[in-house]
Amino acid sequence: MNTFLAVALTGLLSVTALLALARLYRGPSLLDRVVAADMLLATMIGAVGAEAAVNGHATTLPVLVVLSLLGFIGSVSLVRFAAREDQ
């Protein structure tokens, strides 16, 4: 049962990452690419969190915090750049 859940979770995270990469590559506008990059980062956070939960250790908590802050700061700065560019 545990192996099945790990394989299913890996498959779902892989499909999510591939779809985000496709949107990142094809996105017609800058904001589409920003949302795709944010989704890719959220997928990475989910994968690291799932790995920590499966292995039962909390040593990756600082990595999760840094990835979350990176996603937030990156999204806010790119949206501010896009808003300034439209004026």
N, C-alpha and C positions, 0 to 999 in steps of 0.2 A: 504494500500500500504506500509506504514512504517513497519507494523508488518511482512509482507511478506519479505521485504528486510532484516529485522533483522534475521528472521528464515533462509533465504537462506545464509546469511553471516555466521551465526553460523554453519550451516551445512557444508559449504565449508571450513571454518577454522578447523572444527573438522576432516573432511576427510584428510585435509592436515597434521594435527598433527598426526593422526593415521598412515598415510603413512610414515611420518618422523620417528615415533617411530618404525615402522616395519623395516625400513632401519637401524636404530640405533641398533636394536636387531640382525638383520641378517647380517649386513654388513661384507663382508669377510675381509676387510682390515681396518686399522686404519683410513686412509683417507676417506673411505666411511662413517665411523662413525662420523668423524669430520664434513663432509658435512651435514649429517643428523642432527647432533646437531645444526649446524648453521641454517639449515632450520627450525628446531623446534623453535629456538629462534626468527627467522624472523616471524614465525607464531604468536608467543606470542606478538611481537611488533605490528603486524597487528591487533591482537585482542584488545590490549590495545588502539591503535590508533582509531580503529572503535568505541570502547566504548566511548572514549572521544568525537568523532565526533557526535555520536548519542545523547549523553547527553549534549553536548554543553558546556563543561568546559575544561579549560586548566591546571587543577591542576595535571594532569598525565604527563605533559611534562617532568619533571625531571626523572620520571620513564622510559620514552621512551629513554631519553638520556643515562641513566645508562645502560639500556638493550642493546642499540646500541654499547656503548663502551665495554661492557662485551663481546658481540659477536665478535667484531673486535679484541680485545686483546686476547681472547681465541682462535680464529681461527689462528691468526698469531703465537702465542706461540706454539700451537700444530703442525702447519706445520713446524716451525723451529725445533721442537723436532723430527719430523718424518724425516726431511732432515738430521739432524745430525745422526740419528740412521742408515740411509742407507749407510753411508760412511764407 
